[in-house]
Amino acid sequence: MRIDKLKAELSKAREKAAEWQARAKEIERQITELENTEILQMVRGVAASPEELRELLDWIRTAKELPQMDSAKKEDFERENKNG
């Protein structure tokens, strides 16, 4: 019957979809692993103490947050960091 054939086809399609989804997750895991390895190699290549690296990362994080501040807050922040 046509219905049975379609049900079988649907079942196969769902199996394939699950396989592709699992493959996509595996590829995402591999990408993350390679990115992490790359980051570690860059960090190890910098001649800085862990404290210096932490300060650098804090500075980068702060720099990314500055565009989101309104102008008054940004001026206050810059004034505080200029004097301190």
Helices and strands as residue ranges (DSSP letters): H 2-45, H 50-65, G 66-68, H 71-83
